[in-house]
Amino acid sequence: MSSAKSGEMFANAQKVIPGGVNSPVRACRSVGCDPLFIERAEGAHVYDLDDNKYLDFVCSWGPMIMGHAHPDIVAAVQQSAAGGTSFGAPTSSEVDLASMVVEAVPSIEKVRFVNSGTEATMSAVRLARGFSGKKTVVKFDGCYHGHADSFLVQAGSGVMTLSIPGSPGVPDDIVKNTVSIPYNDRETLEKTLRDASLDIACVIVEPVAGNMGCIPPEPGFLQAIRDITSELGIVLIFDEVISGFRLSYGGAQEYYGVIPDLTCLGKIIGGGLPVGAYGGKAEIMDMIAPDGPVYQAGTLSGNPLAMSAGRAALRILQSGNFYKDLNDKASAVAAEMRAIVDRVGVDVQLNQVGSLMTAFFTDQPVKDFASATTADTDRYGLHFRQMLSQGIYLAPSQFEVAFISAAHTESDLEKLTKMTEWSFKKLLET
């Protein structure tokens, strides 16, 4: 497909925006091409500036679980915008959405809205430190929790995609208070958390890793984190910015039956608008100003557009057998993809949890950051370009997730698997 207008726009963008993009992975450097500039979207499809149509498996990196431009969400935003876009004051819509979140997520007794996943994780860690009186944060290699200073240590997502080990501008004094350990490694987990000299305030984890590609927790891993943190009085934070309201209505914690102390949310709870949230036990949340001494604020937090879109989105997710239908559909796709791998004989590992999946171009099982980095990124880049040529839009990084949405039809998914087999065969010819 020709995307001449996208090329022209990218050239213009690079003159006024660093790298021509407002988030690094979008530049598509790791997949060897220039980015598409998206003009509009509907259902399971996005359209570029040349009006080329693509089946979308990025889904705005997750939140479009019901598809793009869902009429209920569009109507909610339009109605809300007609009454004003921001007040910097309390509204009934934020109370309504907060009540829905509290009812849905097992760990959340009180919730505070912010504007992004980064704000949510940053605020949750500050709260955990304030509540515990301790300083050290334990995270896991390859898990990405936004771009706050303390998280850019062995981070996944764009940092991993661009092969950046961390980031200049992050002081050593901040980094020294972050400890990063291997995901799915119970022995290192136990040894680290029992080291009293570390003065550990909290453990933050993606219950299903989604920012080094989809990597599920091994059986018992999440429960081990919960058991040790409970024993030692360490605050456990689940970063469910991706998995929240995606794996189930109650998120990964409902899906796996492991309940953290604090939970970070984003993406889906704003129906695609900028939003984040963090919530948890009332005794911890009551430490936040104005009730407590831990300060966090934001003019646009709880803004009426995002709150109205979020209410509409959650109502859709509550309807019928939404999650069973979605997860069954995704599991069927994953099964067919694995069958294709076997038929073609290509070195690919397909990881899948619910409607999240990643095809890693490696011959090794992928269970952590180290095994994820064995993937052949050049081969993934070629696969990405081949699929794009056939009208299928995948994540422009080996280390991201493909998302299935309720808007993907049976014929859409048949096209995905058919073109995947074609691309895998073509890879073996090169």
C-alpha positions as CSV (number, residue, x, y, z in Angstrom):
1,M,0.0,0.0,0.0
2,S,1.2,3.5,-0.8
3,S,1.3,5.9,2.1
4,A,2.8,9.0,0.4
5,K,0.9,11.4,2.5
6,S,2.1,9.8,5.7
7,G,5.7,10.1,4.4
8,E,5.2,13.8,3.7
9,M,3.6,14.4,7.1
10,F,6.5,12.5,8.9
11,A,9.0,14.7,7.2
12,N,7.1,17.8,8.4
13,A,6.7,16.3,11.9
14,Q,10.4,15.8,12.3
15,K,10.9,19.6,11.9
16,V,8.8,20.5,14.9
17,I,8.5,17.3,17.1
18,P,11.5,15.3,18.4
19,G,11.8,12.3,16.2
20,G,8.6,13.3,14.5
21,V,6.5,11.5,17.1
22,N,5.2,12.1,20.6
23,S,6.0,8.6,21.9
24,P,9.2,6.9,20.7
25,V,7.9,3.5,19.5
26,R,5.6,5.2,17.1
27,A,8.6,6.2,15.0
28,C,8.8,2.6,13.7
29,R,12.6,2.6,13.7
30,S,12.8,-0.9,15.1
31,V,10.7,-2.3,12.2
32,G,12.6,-0.5,9.5
33,C,10.0,1.9,8.1
34,D,8.4,5.3,8.5
35,P,5.2,5.5,10.6
36,L,1.6,5.7,9.3
37,F,-0.3,8.8,10.2
38,I,-3.8,7.7,11.2
39,E,-6.6,10.0,10.0
40,R,-9.6,8.1,11.5
41,A,-10.8,4.8,12.8
42,E,-14.0,2.8,13.1
43,G,-14.6,-0.7,14.6
44,A,-11.6,-2.9,14.0
45,H,-10.0,-0.7,11.3
46,V,-7.8,2.4,11.1
47,Y,-7.3,4.6,8.0
48,D,-4.2,6.5,7.1
49,L,-3.9,9.9,5.4
50,D,-4.1,8.2,2.0
51,D,-7.3,6.5,3.1
52,N,-5.7,3.1,3.2
53,K,-7.6,0.7,5.4
54,Y,-5.9,-1.5,8.0
55,L,-7.1,-4.2,10.4
56,D,-5.9,-2.8,13.7
57,F,-4.3,-5.1,16.3
58,V,-2.7,-2.2,18.2
59,C,-6.0,-0.9,19.5
60,S,-4.4,2.3,20.8
61,W,-2.1,0.0,22.8
62,G,-5.1,-1.6,24.5
63,P,-8.0,0.6,25.4
64,M,-10.1,0.0,22.3
65,I,-11.3,-3.3,23.7
66,M,-14.7,-2.7,22.2
67,G,-13.3,-1.3,18.9
68,H,-12.8,2.3,17.6
69,A,-15.5,5.0,17.7
70,H,-18.1,2.9,19.6
71,P,-21.3,4.8,19.2
72,D,-22.1,4.8,22.9
73,I,-18.7,6.3,23.8
74,V,-18.9,8.9,21.0
75,A,-22.3,10.0,22.2
76,A,-21.2,10.2,25.8
77,V,-18.2,12.4,24.8
78,Q,-20.3,14.6,22.6
79,Q,-23.0,15.1,25.3
80,S,-20.3,15.9,27.9
81,A,-18.4,18.3,25.7
82,A,-21.5,20.3,25.0
83,G,-21.6,21.1,28.7
84,G,-18.0,22.1,29.0
85,T,-14.7,20.3,28.7
86,S,-13.0,21.0,32.0
87,F,-13.9,22.7,35.2
88,G,-11.1,22.0,37.7
89,A,-13.8,21.2,40.1
90,P,-15.7,18.1,41.4
91,T,-18.3,16.6,39.1
92,S,-20.9,13.9,39.6
93,S,-19.5,11.9,36.7
94,E,-16.2,11.2,38.5
95,V,-18.2,10.0,41.6
96,D,-20.2,7.7,39.3
97,L,-17.1,6.2,37.6
98,A,-15.2,5.9,40.9
99,S,-18.2,3.9,42.3
100,M,-18.1,1.6,39.2
101,V,-14.3,1.0,39.6
102,V,-14.6,0.3,43.3
103,E,-17.4,-2.2,42.6
104,A,-15.4,-3.9,39.8
105,V,-11.8,-4.2,41.1
106,P,-11.4,-6.5,44.2
107,S,-8.5,-4.6,45.8
108,I,-10.0,-1.1,45.4
109,E,-11.9,0.5,48.3
110,K,-11.1,4.0,47.3
111,V,-9.8,5.4,44.0
112,R,-8.1,8.6,42.8
113,F,-8.2,9.6,39.1
114,V,-5.2,11.0,37.2
115,N,-4.5,11.6,33.6
116,S,-2.1,8.8,32.5
117,G,-0.7,5.4,33.6
118,T,2.6,7.1,34.4
119,E,0.8,9.5,36.8
120,A,-1.0,6.5,38.4
121,T,2.2,4.4,39.0
122,M,4.2,7.4,40.1
123,S,1.5,8.4,42.6
124,A,1.0,4.9,43.9
125,V,4.7,4.5,44.6
126,R,4.8,7.9,46.4
127,L,1.8,6.8,48.4
128,A,3.4,3.4,49.3
129,R,6.5,5.2,50.5
130,G,4.5,7.6,52.6
131,F,2.4,4.9,54.1
132,S,5.3,2.6,54.9
133,G,7.9,5.2,55.8
134,K,10.4,3.2,53.7
135,K,12.2,4.2,50.5
136,T,13.1,1.3,48.1
137,V,10.9,0.2,45.2
138,V,11.3,-3.3,43.9
139,K,10.3,-3.8,40.2
140,F,10.9,-6.6,37.6
141,D,13.2,-6.5,34.6
142,G,11.3,-5.7,31.5
143,C,8.2,-4.4,33.2
144,Y,7.4,-0.8,32.2
145,H,5.6,1.4,34.6
146,G,5.7,4.7,32.7
147,H,8.5,7.2,32.3
148,A,8.9,8.5,35.9
149,D,12.6,8.6,36.9
150,S,12.5,5.6,39.4
151,F,11.0,3.3,36.8
152,L,13.5,3.7,34.0
153,V,15.7,0.9,35.3
154,Q,15.6,-2.3,33.2
155,A,12.3,-1.0,31.8
156,G,10.5,-2.6,28.9
157,S,8.4,-1.0,26.2
158,G,10.0,1.7,24.2
159,V,13.2,1.7,26.3
160,M,13.6,-2.0,25.4
161,T,12.6,-1.5,21.7
162,L,15.2,1.3,21.2
163,S,17.9,-0.6,23.2
164,I,18.3,2.2,25.7
165,P,19.7,0.9,29.0
166,G,18.0,3.6,31.0
167,S,17.8,7.4,30.5
168,P,20.2,10.3,30.9
169,G,18.6,12.9,33.2
170,V,17.8,10.3,35.9
171,P,19.9,11.0,39.0
172,D,21.9,8.2,40.6
173,D,20.3,9.1,43.9
174,I,16.9,8.1,42.5
175,V,18.0,5.0,40.7
176,K,19.7,3.7,43.9
177,N,16.3,3.4,45.5
178,T,15.0,1.1,42.8
179,V,15.8,-2.6,42.7
180,S,15.0,-4.5,39.5
181,I,14.9,-8.3,39.6
182,P,14.0,-11.1,37.1
183,Y,10.3,-11.7,36.4
184,N,9.0,-15.2,37.2
185,D,12.1,-15.9,39.4
186,R,10.8,-16.9,42.8
187,E,14.2,-17.6,44.3
188,T,15.5,-14.1,43.6
189,L,12.2,-12.6,44.7
190,E,12.4,-14.3,48.1
191,K,16.1,-13.4,48.6
192,T,15.5,-9.7,47.7
193,L,12.4,-9.1,49.7
194,R,13.9,-10.7,52.8
195,D,17.0,-8.4,52.7
196,A,16.2,-6.0,55.5
197,S,19.0,-3.7,54.5
198,L,17.1,-2.7,51.4
199,D,14.3,-0.8,53.4
200,I,11.7,-1.9,50.9
201,A,8.5,0.2,50.7
202,C,6.7,-1.6,47.9
203,V,6.8,-4.1,45.1
204,I,5.3,-3.0,41.8
205,V,4.6,-5.6,39.1
206,E,2.6,-6.0,35.9
207,P,0.6,-9.2,36.8
208,V,0.8,-10.1,33.2
209,A,3.9,-8.5,31.6
210,G,2.8,-6.5,28.6
211,N,5.7,-4.2,27.9
212,M,8.3,-6.7,27.0
213,G,5.7,-8.6,25.0
214,C,3.0,-10.7,26.5
215,I,4.6,-12.8,29.3
216,P,2.2,-14.5,31.7
217,P,3.1,-15.2,35.4
218,E,4.2,-18.7,36.0
219,P,1.9,-20.7,38.2
220,G,2.2,-19.5,41.8
221,F,4.4,-16.5,41.1
222,L,1.9,-13.8,41.8
223,Q,0.7,-15.6,45.0
224,A,4.4,-15.9,46.1
225,I,4.8,-12.1,45.8
226,R,1.5,-11.7,47.7
227,D,2.5,-14.1,50.5
228,I,6.0,-12.6,51.1
229,T,4.9,-9.0,50.9
230,S,2.0,-9.7,53.3
231,E,4.4,-11.4,55.7
232,L,6.9,-8.6,55.7
233,G,4.5,-5.7,55.6
234,I,5.6,-4.5,52.1
235,V,3.0,-2.7,50.0
236,L,2.1,-4.7,46.8
237,I,1.2,-2.7,43.8
238,F,-0.4,-4.3,40.7
239,D,0.2,-2.2,37.5
240,E,-3.0,-3.1,35.7
241,V,-2.8,-0.2,33.2
242,I,-2.9,-2.9,30.4
243,S,-4.6,-5.8,32.2
244,G,-7.2,-3.9,34.1
245,F,-10.7,-4.3,32.6
246,R,-8.9,-6.3,29.8
247,L,-8.5,-9.8,31.1
248,S,-11.7,-9.7,33.1
249,Y,-14.0,-7.0,34.5
250,G,-12.0,-7.2,37.7
251,G,-8.7,-7.3,35.9
252,A,-5.8,-9.7,36.3
253,Q,-6.3,-9.8,40.1
254,E,-9.8,-11.3,39.5
255,Y,-8.5,-13.5,36.7
256,Y,-5.7,-15.0,38.9
257,G,-7.4,-14.6,42.3
258,V,-4.5,-12.6,43.8
259,I,-5.3,-9.3,45.5
260,P,-2.7,-6.5,45.9
261,D,-2.8,-3.6,48.3
262,L,-2.8,-0.9,45.5
263,T,-3.8,-1.1,41.8
264,C,-2.9,1.2,39.0
265,L,-5.4,1.6,36.1
266,G,-5.5,3.4,32.8
267,K,-6.4,3.0,29.1
268,I,-9.8,1.3,29.1
269,I,-11.4,3.2,32.0
270,G,-11.4,6.4,29.9
271,G,-13.0,4.7,26.9
272,G,-9.8,5.8,24.9
273,L,-9.5,9.3,26.4
274,P,-6.4,10.2,28.5
275,V,-7.0,8.8,32.0
276,G,-5.4,6.9,34.8
277,A,-6.3,5.9,38.3
278,Y,-4.8,4.3,41.4
279,G,-6.7,2.8,44.2
280,G,-6.7,0.3,47.0
281,K,-7.2,-0.3,50.7
282,A,-8.9,2.6,52.4
283,E,-6.3,2.8,55.1
284,I,-3.6,3.4,52.5
285,M,-5.7,5.7,50.3
286,D,-6.6,7.9,53.2
287,M,-3.0,9.0,53.4
288,I,-3.5,11.1,50.3
289,A,-4.2,14.8,50.6
290,P,-6.4,16.4,51.7
291,D,-7.1,13.6,54.2
292,G,-3.4,12.8,54.7
293,P,0.1,14.1,54.1
294,V,0.9,12.5,50.8
295,Y,0.4,15.1,48.1
296,Q,-0.8,14.5,44.6
297,A,-2.9,16.9,42.4
298,G,-3.9,17.6,38.8
299,T,-6.2,20.2,37.2
300,L,-7.5,17.8,34.6
301,S,-7.8,14.8,36.9
302,G,-11.4,13.5,36.7
303,N,-12.2,15.8,33.8
304,P,-15.8,15.4,32.5
305,L,-14.9,14.1,29.0
306,A,-12.8,11.2,30.3
307,M,-15.3,10.4,33.1
308,S,-18.3,10.3,30.8
309,A,-16.4,8.1,28.2
310,G,-15.3,5.8,31.0
311,R,-18.8,5.3,32.4
312,A,-20.0,4.4,28.9
313,A,-17.1,2.0,28.3
314,L,-17.6,0.2,31.6
315,R,-21.3,-0.2,30.9
316,I,-20.4,-1.9,27.6
317,L,-17.9,-4.2,29.4
318,Q,-20.6,-5.2,31.9
319,S,-23.0,-6.4,29.1
320,G,-23.7,-10.0,28.3
321,N,-20.8,-12.4,28.1
322,F,-18.4,-9.8,26.9
323,Y,-15.2,-11.3,28.4
324,K,-16.0,-14.9,27.8
325,D,-16.7,-14.2,24.1
326,L,-13.6,-12.0,23.7
327,N,-11.2,-14.4,25.5
328,D,-12.7,-17.5,23.7
329,K,-12.2,-15.7,20.4
330,A,-8.6,-14.8,21.2
331,S,-7.8,-18.3,22.4
332,A,-9.1,-19.7,19.1
333,V,-6.8,-17.3,17.2
334,A,-3.8,-18.3,19.4
335,A,-4.5,-22.0,18.8
336,E,-4.5,-21.4,15.0
337,M,-1.4,-19.3,15.2
338,R,0.5,-22.1,17.0
339,A,-0.7,-24.6,14.4
340,I,0.7,-22.3,11.7
341,V,4.0,-22.2,13.5
342,D,4.1,-26.0,13.5
343,R,3.1,-26.3,9.9
344,V,5.5,-23.7,8.6
345,G,8.4,-24.6,10.9
346,V,9.3,-21.0,11.8
347,D,11.1,-20.2,15.1
348,V,8.2,-18.4,16.8
349,Q,6.9,-18.6,20.4
350,L,3.3,-17.4,20.8
351,N,2.5,-16.2,24.3
352,Q,-1.2,-15.5,25.0
353,V,-3.3,-14.5,28.0
354,G,-6.9,-13.7,27.4
355,S,-7.1,-11.1,24.5
356,L,-3.3,-10.3,24.8
357,M,-0.7,-12.1,22.7
358,T,2.8,-11.7,21.3
359,A,4.6,-13.7,18.6
360,F,8.3,-13.8,19.7
361,F,10.7,-14.6,16.9
362,T,12.9,-17.0,18.9
363,D,13.2,-20.7,19.4
364,Q,13.3,-20.4,23.2
365,P,10.2,-20.3,25.5
366,V,9.8,-16.7,26.6
367,K,9.2,-16.3,30.4
368,D,11.2,-13.2,31.4
369,F,13.2,-10.3,30.1
370,A,16.3,-12.3,29.3
371,S,14.5,-14.8,27.2
372,A,12.5,-12.0,25.5
373,T,15.7,-10.4,24.3
374,T,16.6,-13.6,22.4
375,A,13.9,-12.6,19.8
376,D,15.1,-11.7,16.3
377,T,14.0,-8.1,16.0
378,D,15.1,-7.9,12.4
379,R,12.9,-10.8,11.4
380,Y,10.0,-9.3,13.4
381,G,10.5,-6.0,11.5
382,L,10.3,-7.9,8.1
383,H,7.1,-9.6,9.3
384,F,5.7,-6.3,10.4
385,R,6.3,-4.8,7.0
386,Q,4.9,-7.8,5.2
387,M,1.7,-7.8,7.2
388,L,1.3,-4.0,6.8
389,S,1.5,-4.5,3.0
390,Q,-1.5,-6.8,3.3
391,G,-3.5,-4.3,5.3
392,I,-2.8,-5.6,8.8
393,Y,-1.5,-3.2,11.4
394,L,0.6,-4.8,14.2
395,A,2.6,-3.1,17.0
396,P,5.8,-1.5,15.5
397,S,7.9,-3.4,18.0
398,Q,8.8,-7.0,18.8
399,F,8.3,-6.2,22.5
400,E,4.7,-5.1,22.5
401,V,1.4,-6.9,22.6
402,A,-1.2,-7.6,19.9
403,F,-4.7,-6.9,21.1
404,I,-7.9,-8.6,20.1
405,S,-11.1,-6.5,20.4
406,A,-14.8,-7.2,20.4
407,A,-15.0,-5.5,17.0
408,H,-12.8,-8.1,15.3
409,T,-15.1,-10.4,13.3
410,E,-14.5,-14.0,12.4
411,S,-13.5,-13.0,8.9
412,D,-11.1,-10.3,10.3
413,L,-9.3,-13.0,12.4
414,E,-9.3,-15.4,9.5
415,K,-7.5,-12.8,7.5
416,L,-5.0,-12.3,10.3
417,T,-4.2,-16.0,10.5
418,K,-4.1,-16.4,6.7
419,M,-1.7,-13.5,6.2
420,T,0.4,-14.7,9.2
421,E,0.9,-18.0,7.5
422,W,1.8,-16.3,4.2
423,S,4.3,-14.0,6.0
424,F,5.9,-16.8,8.0
425,K,6.4,-18.8,4.8
426,K,7.9,-15.8,3.1
427,L,10.3,-15.3,5.9
428,L,11.7,-18.7,5.4
429,E,12.5,-17.8,1.7
430,T,14.7,-14.9,2.8
